[in-house]
Amino acid sequence: MTIQLPVSRAGTQSDWWRGAVIYQIYPRSFADSNGDGVGDLPGIIEKLDHVADLGVDGVWLSPFFTSPMKDFGYDIADFRGVDPVFGTLSDFDRLVERAHKLGLKVVIDQVYSHTSDQHAWFQESRASRTNAKADWYTWADCKPDGTPPSNWQSVFGGPAWTWDARREQYYLHNFLTSQPDLNLHHPDVQEALLDTARFWMDRGVDGFRLDAVSFLMHDPSLRDNPPVAAPLKRTRPFDFQHHLYNKSHADIPGFLTRLRGVIDAYGDGRFIVAEVGGELADGEMKQYTHGPERLHSAYGFNYLYAETLTPQVVRDAIAVWPGAPDEGWPSWAFSNHDAPRHVSRWAAAAERERAARACMLLLLCLRGNIFLYQGEELGLPQAAIPRELLQDPEAIANWPQTLGRDGARTPMPWTAEQANGGFSDARPWLPVPDEHLPLAVDRQAGDEESVLSLTRRLLDFRRAELALRLGAVSMLDLAEPLVGFERVHEGRRLVCLFNLGSETVAVARADWTVLQSVGGATRLELPPLSGFVAERT
């Protein structure tokens, strides 16, 4: 299979994001400055030098907004406030100022599909059917027998409808019952969210990561979702439906166009990327980024939910973005706060360091923007959290079938010999695993052979090679377990070749000069879990 993509224009201040590497910070678990066991904005400021030293282009901050924390910040009670556990608005302003001085862009989460039930908007909306915000959320009458208005199921388990006795109606919540869905079909709701975007733009942020974009709008007629004939997994009722009507409405692109207009009014250099999940994700990512008036980029779960890393997974992901006219720009992540860390998904314990190295090179060779999740630069594996210490509501509700997200959210290990890995003087909100301590930043920073040092070298290499940041990609026709592709920009041709198998494979290409390699790969052979970038000579 060969896919030829057009060469993108060179990176400028206005499109710094094209081919950028952005480091995701999960604030609760990055660095605790005040000894309460929870990471905070001042802690992030103290550790930003580490991020800048990696050589990334910017940071993405997961939610730090006012919240009851039932979903750890994705249940927002005030879109314009900083939760006291994280600090203050002044702390956020200092963070932006410090990041910009270090040459880092700042991208923040925006969660527009729902709020917390503690948000003032919802408190007013549920008070009556006639108040000014009565239709700001998705309310519906019950069926004649009192059951919910549709068969829609929540992502976190159980019906997506909860009865509210004050209004004598059901409200929609695609996630927790405490996360009521906003009604973005209402123009006043859209305008309120656009004002929220302006608020953060005015404070100097460089872009947004939009959470759960396909859940922004539902089918107003509340049609039932059709069943899945033979679901591959049966963990939650959510898995038994094709989600055609509780999400993915045709009016979503119109709102995204309005949002892009707000962002563009602030001038060049702003950036919006969407998280898009579900069975329709490939098409929706293309739709939401189509043309110059929608989002700049989108990412799905091609790698995040892949249980194994195979050549076919890589080929399929690249094929989603064939480079059609007005096509958006892809983004890629192997790990994040919602998915088990990839080195644990894709490699046995004895092979995880090799996997961390090979995956870092593969990720940084992909065409698109790259998201690195905190700790990925250290090769951290997924943590095993005992049931009694679980915090994630999904994990608690579905234990043991779904172990949830806590294992990817444990605190960053900064210093191996300090209590809690140097994250906090107090007991952290999640434990620091013993197996993470030998991988702490202080242990790896001075070791030229460490995963951290490799990450820095590879980021320098990607930044210097426009073929990797901006170039076209074409797949090489290779037999498994090899996977490879060429990256081409302005006559510069690089070959990226990887062995994802368990046996050494001979390649023997005398006309290639290896520029970067991991896992002992040479132009003659590739050991298991190895790879190289070479130029044709």
C-alpha positions in Angstrom: 0.0 0.0 0.0 1.3 3.4 -1.0 -0.2 6.7 0.0 1.3 9.9 -1.4 0.5 13.0 0.6 1.1 16.7 -0.4 4.0 18.5 1.1 2.8 21.0 3.7 4.2 24.5 3.8 7.1 25.3 6.1 6.4 26.1 9.7 5.9 29.7 10.5 4.8 31.7 13.6 1.2 31.5 12.3 1.3 27.7 11.9 3.7 26.7 14.6 1.4 23.8 15.4 1.9 22.1 12.1 4.2 19.1 12.9 4.6 20.3 16.5 5.2 18.1 19.5 3.0 19.1 22.5 3.5 17.7 26.0 0.3 16.8 27.9 0.3 17.7 31.6 -2.3 16.1 33.9 -2.2 18.8 36.6 -3.3 16.6 39.5 -0.3 14.4 39.0 2.5 16.6 37.8 4.0 18.4 40.8 2.5 19.4 44.2 3.8 22.7 45.5 1.8 23.1 48.7 2.0 19.6 50.2 -1.7 18.6 49.9 -1.0 15.5 47.8 -2.5 17.0 44.6 -0.5 18.6 41.8 -1.2 22.3 41.1 -0.4 25.2 38.8 2.6 26.5 40.9 4.0 23.0 40.8 3.8 23.0 37.0 5.5 26.4 36.9 8.4 24.9 39.0 8.8 22.0 36.6 8.4 23.8 33.2 12.1 23.8 32.7 12.0 20.0 32.4 9.4 20.3 29.7 11.3 23.0 27.8 14.5 21.0 28.0 12.8 18.1 26.2 12.6 20.3 23.1 8.8 20.2 22.7 6.8 23.1 21.2 4.1 23.5 23.8 2.1 22.1 26.6 -1.5 20.9 26.8 -3.0 21.3 30.3 -5.8 18.9 31.2 -8.7 20.7 33.2 -7.8 22.8 36.1 -11.2 24.6 36.3 -13.5 24.9 39.3 -15.0 21.4 39.8 -16.4 19.0 42.4 -13.9 16.6 41.0 -16.3 13.7 40.5 -14.6 13.2 37.1 -11.5 15.0 38.2 -12.0 18.3 36.4 -14.0 17.1 33.4 -17.1 18.0 35.4 -16.8 21.8 35.3 -18.7 24.1 37.8 -17.2 27.3 36.4 -15.6 27.5 33.0 -13.7 30.7 33.9 -12.4 29.7 37.4 -9.4 27.8 38.6 -10.2 25.3 41.3 -8.6 26.1 44.6 -6.9 22.7 44.7 -4.9 23.9 41.6 -4.3 27.5 42.6 -5.7 30.8 41.3 -6.2 32.7 38.1 -3.1 34.6 39.0 -1.2 31.3 39.1 -2.5 30.5 35.7 -1.4 33.9 34.3 2.1 33.3 35.8 2.2 29.8 34.2 1.3 31.3 30.7 4.0 34.0 31.2 6.6 31.5 32.2 5.8 29.1 29.4 6.0 31.8 26.8 9.4 32.9 28.2 10.6 29.3 27.7 9.3 29.3 24.2 6.4 27.0 24.9 2.9 27.5 23.6 0.0 26.8 26.0 -3.0 24.7 24.9 -5.8 24.1 27.4 -8.8 21.8 27.6 -12.2 23.0 26.8 -15.2 20.8 27.7 -18.2 22.0 25.9 -20.5 19.0 25.8 -21.5 19.0 29.4 -20.9 20.7 32.8 -21.0 19.6 36.4 -24.5 19.5 38.0 -23.0 22.1 40.4 -22.6 24.7 37.6 -24.8 27.8 38.1 -26.3 27.3 34.7 -27.6 23.8 35.6 -28.8 25.0 39.0 -30.9 27.6 37.3 -32.0 25.3 34.5 -33.4 22.6 36.8 -35.3 25.0 38.9 -38.2 25.3 36.5 -39.3 24.8 32.9 -39.7 28.6 32.3 -36.6 30.3 33.6 -34.0 32.0 31.4 -31.8 28.9 31.2 -34.6 26.3 31.2 -33.5 25.0 27.7 -29.7 25.3 28.2 -29.5 21.6 29.0 -31.1 18.6 27.3 -34.4 17.9 29.1 -37.2 15.6 28.0 -40.4 14.2 29.2 -40.7 10.5 30.1 -42.5 7.9 28.1 -46.1 7.2 29.2 -44.9 4.4 31.5 -42.4 6.7 33.2 -39.3 5.2 31.5 -36.6 7.4 29.9 -37.3 9.1 26.6 -34.8 7.0 24.6 -32.6 3.9 25.1 -29.4 5.9 25.1 -26.7 4.6 27.5 -24.0 6.5 29.4 -20.3 5.9 28.6 -19.7 5.2 32.3 -22.6 2.7 32.6 -26.3 2.7 32.9 -28.9 4.9 31.2 -27.9 8.3 29.9 -31.0 9.8 31.4 -31.7 10.8 35.1 -35.0 11.9 36.5 -35.3 15.3 38.1 -38.3 15.7 40.4 -38.3 19.5 40.4 -38.9 19.7 36.6 -40.6 16.3 36.4 -38.4 15.5 33.4 -35.3 13.6 32.6 -32.0 15.2 31.8 -29.4 13.8 29.5 -25.9 12.9 30.6 -23.6 10.9 28.3 -21.1 10.5 31.1 -21.7 10.6 34.9 -25.1 11.5 36.3 -23.4 14.5 37.7 -22.4 15.7 34.2 -25.6 17.0 32.5 -25.3 17.6 28.8 -25.5 21.1 27.5 -28.0 21.8 24.7 -25.7 23.3 22.0 -28.7 23.5 19.6 -29.6 26.6 21.7 -27.9 29.7 20.3 -27.5 31.3 23.7 -25.5 28.2 24.9 -23.3 28.5 21.9 -22.7 32.2 22.6 -21.9 31.5 26.2 -19.3 28.9 25.2 -17.8 31.2 22.6 -17.5 33.9 25.3 -15.6 31.3 27.5 -13.2 30.8 24.6 -12.6 34.6 24.4 -12.0 34.7 28.1 -9.1 32.3 27.9 -7.8 33.8 24.6 -7.7 37.1 26.4 -5.5 35.5 29.1 -2.9 34.5 26.4 -3.5 30.9 25.7 -2.4 29.7 22.3 -5.0 27.1 21.6 -7.6 24.6 22.8 -8.0 20.9 22.9 -11.7 20.2 22.6 -12.9 17.3 24.7 -15.5 14.7 23.4 -16.4 16.8 20.4 -18.8 14.3 18.9 -20.9 14.6 22.0 -21.6 18.3 21.5 -25.0 17.8 19.9 -27.6 15.0 19.8 -30.6 14.1 17.7 -33.4 16.5 18.9 -36.1 13.8 18.1 -34.4 11.5 20.6 -34.5 8.4 18.3 -33.4 5.1 19.9 -29.9 4.0 19.0 -29.8 0.7 17.1 -28.2 -2.4 18.8 -24.9 -3.9 17.9 -25.5 -7.3 16.6 -22.4 -8.9 18.2 -20.5 -6.4 20.3 -16.8 -7.2 20.6 -16.8 -6.2 24.3 -19.6 -6.3 26.8 -18.2 -4.3 29.7 -20.9 -1.6 29.7 -24.4 -1.2 28.3 -22.9 1.5 26.2 -21.0 -1.2 24.2 -24.3 -2.7 23.0 -25.4 0.2 20.8 -24.4 2.0 17.6 -24.2 5.6 18.8 -26.0 7.3 15.9 -28.4 9.6 17.8 -27.0 10.6 21.2 -24.0 12.2 19.5 -22.5 13.1 16.1 -25.2 15.5 15.0 -24.9 17.1 11.6 -24.9 20.6 13.1 -21.7 20.2 15.1 -19.4 21.5 12.2 -21.4 24.7 12.2 -20.6 25.4 15.8 -16.9 24.5 15.2 -16.9 27.0 12.3 -18.2 29.7 14.7 -15.5 28.7 17.3 -12.8 28.9 14.6 -14.0 32.4 13.7 -13.6 33.5 17.4 -10.1 32.1 17.5 -9.0 33.6 14.2 -10.1 37.0 15.4 -7.1 36.9 17.8 -4.7 36.7 14.9 -2.3 34.1 13.7 -0.8 31.4 15.8 -3.8 30.0 17.5 -4.6 26.3 17.3 -7.6 24.0 18.0 -7.4 20.3 18.1 -10.4 17.9 18.8 -10.6 14.6 20.5 -12.9 12.4 18.4 -13.8 8.9 19.5 -16.3 6.2 18.6 -17.0 4.0 15.6 -17.5 7.0 13.3 -14.3 8.8 14.4 -12.4 8.5 11.2 -15.0 10.3 9.2 -15.8 12.8 11.9 -12.2 13.8 12.3 -12.1 14.6 8.6 -15.4 16.5 8.7 -14.5 18.6 11.7 -11.2 19.7 10.2 -12.3 20.1 6.6 -11.3 23.4 5.0 -9.8 26.6 6.5 -12.9 27.5 8.5 -13.0 24.5 10.9 -10.6 23.0 13.3 -6.8 22.8 12.6 -6.4 19.2 13.7 -8.1 16.2 15.3 -7.0 12.9 16.9 -8.8 9.7 17.5 -8.0 6.5 19.4 -6.2 4.6 16.6 -3.2 4.0 18.9 -4.7 4.8 22.3 -7.1 1.9 22.3 -4.9 -0.5 20.3 -4.2 -3.6 22.4 -1.2 -4.5 20.3 1.1 -2.5 18.0 1.2 -4.2 14.6 2.2 -3.0 11.1 -1.5 -3.0 10.2 -2.4 -0.6 13.0 0.3 1.8 11.7 -0.8 1.4 8.1 -4.5 1.9 8.9 -3.8 5.0 11.0 -1.8 6.7 8.2 -4.4 5.7 5.6 -7.1 7.8 7.4 -5.4 11.0 6.2 -4.8 10.6 2.4 -4.1 14.3 1.8 -7.2 15.2 -0.1 -7.9 18.9 -0.9 -8.9 21.0 2.2 -8.1 18.0 4.4 -7.2 18.8 8.0 -4.0 18.0 9.7 -3.7 14.8 11.9 -2.5 14.5 15.5 -1.3 11.4 17.2 -0.9 10.1 20.7 0.2 6.7 22.0 -0.7 7.4 25.6 -2.8 9.8 27.6 -4.8 10.2 30.8 -7.7 8.1 29.5 -5.8 5.1 28.1 -3.4 2.6 29.7 0.2 3.5 29.0 1.3 2.0 25.7 4.5 0.3 26.8 2.3 -1.9 29.0 -0.3 -2.5 26.3 2.2 -3.4 23.6 5.1 -5.1 25.4 5.8 -7.7 28.1 7.5 -6.4 31.2 11.0 -7.6 30.1 10.6 -5.8 26.8 9.2 -2.5 27.9 12.3 -0.4 27.8 13.0 -1.6 24.2 9.4 -0.8 23.4 9.6 2.7 24.9 12.6 3.5 22.7 11.1 2.0 19.5 7.7 3.6 20.0 9.3 7.0 20.7 11.1 7.0 17.4 8.0 5.7 15.6 5.8 8.4 17.1 8.2 11.2 16.2 8.4 10.0 12.6 4.6 10.2 12.0 3.2 12.9 9.8 1.1 15.2 12.0 1.2 16.8 15.4 2.5 14.7 18.2 1.2 14.5 21.8 3.6 13.2 24.5 1.9 12.3 27.7 3.8 13.1 31.0 6.1 10.2 31.9 6.2 8.9 28.4 9.6 10.5 28.1 10.7 8.3 31.0 9.2 5.1 29.6 6.8 4.7 32.5 4.7 1.6 32.5 1.0 1.4 33.5 0.6 1.3 37.3 -1.4 -1.3 39.1 -3.8 0.4 41.6 -5.3 -1.7 44.3 -9.1 -1.7 44.4 -9.2 0.2 47.7 -7.2 3.1 46.3 -9.1 3.5 43.0 -10.3 7.0 42.3 -11.6 6.8 38.8 -15.4 6.5 38.8 -15.4 4.3 35.7 -12.9 1.9 37.3 -15.0 1.7 40.5 -18.2 1.2 38.7 -17.0 -1.6 36.4 -14.3 -3.3 38.5 -12.7 -5.6 37.8 -13.7 -5.8 34.1 -12.6 -2.2 33.5 -9.5 -1.2 35.6 -10.0 2.3 34.4 -7.7 5.3 34.0 -6.0 5.6 37.4 -3.0 3.5 36.3 -2.0 6.1 33.7 -2.6 9.0 36.1 -0.2 8.3 38.9 2.1 11.1 40.0 5.3 11.9 38.1 8.4 10.5 39.7 10.9 13.4 39.9 13.5 12.1 42.4 14.0 8.5 43.2 15.2 8.8 46.8 12.6 11.3 48.0 9.3 10.3 49.5 6.6 9.8 46.9 9.2 10.2 44.1 9.5 13.9 44.9 6.0 14.6 43.7 4.7 15.7 47.1 5.6 15.8 50.8 2.1 14.4 51.6 0.4 11.2 50.7 -0.5 11.6 47.0 -4.0 11.3 45.7 -2.8 8.2 43.9 0.2 6.2 45.0 3.6 6.5 43.2 4.4 2.9 42.1 7.7 1.4 43.4 8.6 0.4 39.8 8.4 4.0 38.7 11.1 5.2 41.1 14.1 3.8 39.2 12.8 5.6 36.2 12.6 9.0 38.0 13.7 12.2 36.2 16.8 12.6 38.4 18.0 9.0 37.6 17.6 9.5 33.9 18.7 13.1 33.4 22.4 12.5 33.7 22.4 9.1 31.9 23.1 9.5 28.2 21.7 6.0 27.5 18.4 6.6 29.3 15.0 6.8 27.6 14.8 10.5 28.7 18.1 11.3 27.0 17.0 9.4 23.9 13.7 11.4 23.9 15.6 14.7 24.0 17.9 13.6 21.1 15.0 12.4 19.0 13.0 15.6 19.6 16.0 17.6 18.5 16.3 15.4 15.4 12.6 15.8 14.5 12.8 19.6 15.0 15.8 19.8 12.6 14.3 17.6 9.9 11.5 19.3 8.0 10.8 16.1 6.3 9.6 14.7 9.6 7.7 17.8 10.7 6.1 18.7 7.4 6.9 16.2 4.7 4.7 13.9 2.7 4.5 10.2 3.6 4.3 7.1 1.5 4.1 3.6 2.8 6.7 1.1 1.9 5.5 -2.3 0.7 7.0 -4.6 3.4 6.2 -7.9 4.8 5.3 -8.1 8.5 6.7 -7.7 11.1 8.3 -4.8 9.3 6.6 -1.5 8.8 8.1 1.5 7.1 7.4 4.7 5.2 9.2 7.5 3.5 9.0 11.1 4.5 9.7 13.7 1.8 10.1 17.4 1.9 11.7 19.7 -0.8 13.8 16.9 -2.2 14.9 15.5 1.2 13.9 11.8 1.5 14.0 9.9 4.7 13.2 6.2 5.2 11.6 5.3 8.5 11.8 1.5 9.1 10.7 -0.5 12.2 10.6 -4.2 13.3 7.6 -4.7 15.5 8.1 -8.4 15.8 10.1 -10.8 18.1 12.7 -12.0 15.7 15.7 -10.2 14.0 15.0 -9.3 10.3 17.8 -8.7 7.7 17.4 -5.7 5.5 20.9 -5.0 4.1 20.5 -1.8 2.2 23.9 -0.4 1.2 22.3 2.7 -0.3 20.9 3.9 3.1 22.8 6.0 5.6 21.3 5.6 9.1 20.8 8.9 10.9 19.0 7.7 14.0 18.4 4.3 15.4 17.0 2.5 18.4 17.2 -1.1 19.6 20.5 -1.8 17.8 19.0 -1.4 14.3 21.5 -1.0 11.5 21.1 -0.8 7.7 21.9 -4.5 7.7 19.4 -5.8 10.2 16.7 -4.9 12.6 16.5 -6.7 16.0 13.1 -7.1 17.6 11.4 -3.8 18.7 13.9 -1.6 16.8 14.0 0.9 14.1 15.9 3.6 12.3 15.6 6.7 10.2 17.9 6.7 7.1 18.6 8.8 4.1 19.0 7.4 0.6 22.6 7.9 -0.7 
